[in-house]
Amino acid sequence: MERVYLGLGSNLAEPLQQLHAALAAIARLPGSQLAAVSSFYASDPLGPPDQPRYVNAVAALDTGLTPLELLDALQAIELNQGRVRKDERWGPRTLDLDILLFGQRRLAEERLTVPHYHMHARAFVLYPLAEIAADLQLPDGRHLRDLLAACPYTGLERLAAPQVTP
């Protein structure tokens, strides 16, 4: 079993319900156990400004799945919850599930890059991650607390804690 950190986001079709349903589905993944879930956070969209705010969270998952098996399972959850993949980057979506970290692995494959690119500069990833892994050290040796110090909290709004418990 390896500890994996997942980013969750939604800004369409009842985002809070989307994240709750996604967490329930993640908790049912074979060979895996949901270990922790951050609070939910509202954040401004990265992409086109004419879209609703996102609701984001981070989950810790202990899994025996390989990185690509987990990616396939997460994409199936997205599809099941109405995700339509478009060419538009950072556009609105019902659900976005990202593998942020997979243990201490570094992966650069066609379908998957871990650690997730640019996570180090995204408040909607770092602050929820810090809630559940405050002392985390990334595979490149950087500490989460140092990344937080360089990433302002601006634009985030902490919402209620999730109803799904590990």
N, C-alpha and C positions, 0 to 999 in steps of 0.2 A: 504494500500500500504506500502510495506517495501522497503528500499533501499538495493539493492543487488549489489555486485561487482563481475564481471565476468572476468576471464582470457581467452584470446584468443591467439592461437598459430598455426602456420603452417610452414612446410618446404618442402612441395611437391606441384606440380601442380599449379604453380604461386601463391605463398604465399600471396602477397599483394592483389590479386584478391580474394583469399579465405577469407581473413579477411574482405574485403569490402562486399562481398556477405553475410558473417555471420552476420555482423552488420546490414545489411538491413533486414535479416530474424529476428534477435532479435528485431529490431524496430517494426516488425509486430506481435509480440507475443500478444495473447489476454490478456486483463486486465493488460497491462504493457506499460511503456513508457521509452524509452531510454533517460537518463538524461545527460550523458556525456561520452566522449570517449577520451582516452589518445592519444598521438602520437604513431606511430608504432616504434618498436625497433628491430634491428637485434641482435641476441644473438647466442652464441655457443651452440650446443646441449649438454644436460645433459648426454645422453646415449652414444651409440656407436659413436666413433669419425668419422666414415666413412659415415657421412650423411651431407646434406646441413645445413647451418645455419638456425635458426628459425626466423620468424617475429612474434613478440608478441605485445599485447596491453591489456589494461584493460578498461572495460566499466562499467558505473554505470547504473543500471536499477531499476526503481520503478515498483514494481509488486504486484499484488493481488494473484498471483499463490502461491501454497504451494511449499516448497522446492522440493518435489518429482515430482510435476507437472512441475516445471521449469527444473529439471534434465531431465525428459522425453522429454520435448520440445527441450532442447539443444542437446540431443543425436540424436533426429530426424533431426536437422539441420546438425549435423556432418555426419550422414548417407546420407542425401540428397546431401552433398558435397563430397561424395566419401570416407568417413572415413571407414576403415576396421580395426576392433578391432582384435589385435593379442596378443599372450601371451607375446611378447617382450615388456618389459617396457622401456619407453623413446625412442622408435624407431621413425623413420620418419613417418609423417602422413600429410594428406591433411588438417585436421582441428582438433584442440583440444580446447574444450570449458569447462572451469572449473568454478564452483561456489566457489569463494574465501571466500566471507562473505555474510551472509544472515541476514541483520539487526544486532542485537546484539545476535542472537541465537548461541547456541553451539549444534551441532548435531553429533551423533555418531551412524549412522545407517549402515546396511549392504551395502547399495548402495551409501551412501553419508556421508562424514565427513566435517563439517563446524565448525570453519574456516578450509580452505584447509590445509592439512598437509604440513609442510615444506615451506609454503609461506613466512614465516618470514626470510628465508635465501636465497631467490631467487631474485636476482637483476632484472631479467626480469619481475617480478611481482611488486616488491616494488617501483621501480622508475616510471613506468607508473601509478601505483596507486597513488603515491604522486602528480602527475600532476593534478589529478581530485579530490583528497581528502586529501590535505596536513595536515589537523588537525585531521585526523582520529584516533580514539581510538578503539582498538580491544576489543572483548568481554571479554578477560582476563585482561583488564586494561592497556595493553601495548600501547604506542603511536607509530604511524607510524614513526615519526621523529627519535625515538630511534632505531627502527629496521633499518632504513636507515643508521644511524651512524655506525652500526655494519656490514653493507653489502656493500662491495666495488662495485663501478660502473664498474669494470673491465669486459671487454668482450662485453659490450653493445655499440650499435651504434644507435643513435637516427635518425630515418628516417622522412619522411614527415608526417604531420598530416593527419588523414583519411579524405576522401571525404564525408563520411556519417556524417551528423550532426543530433543531437538529436532534 
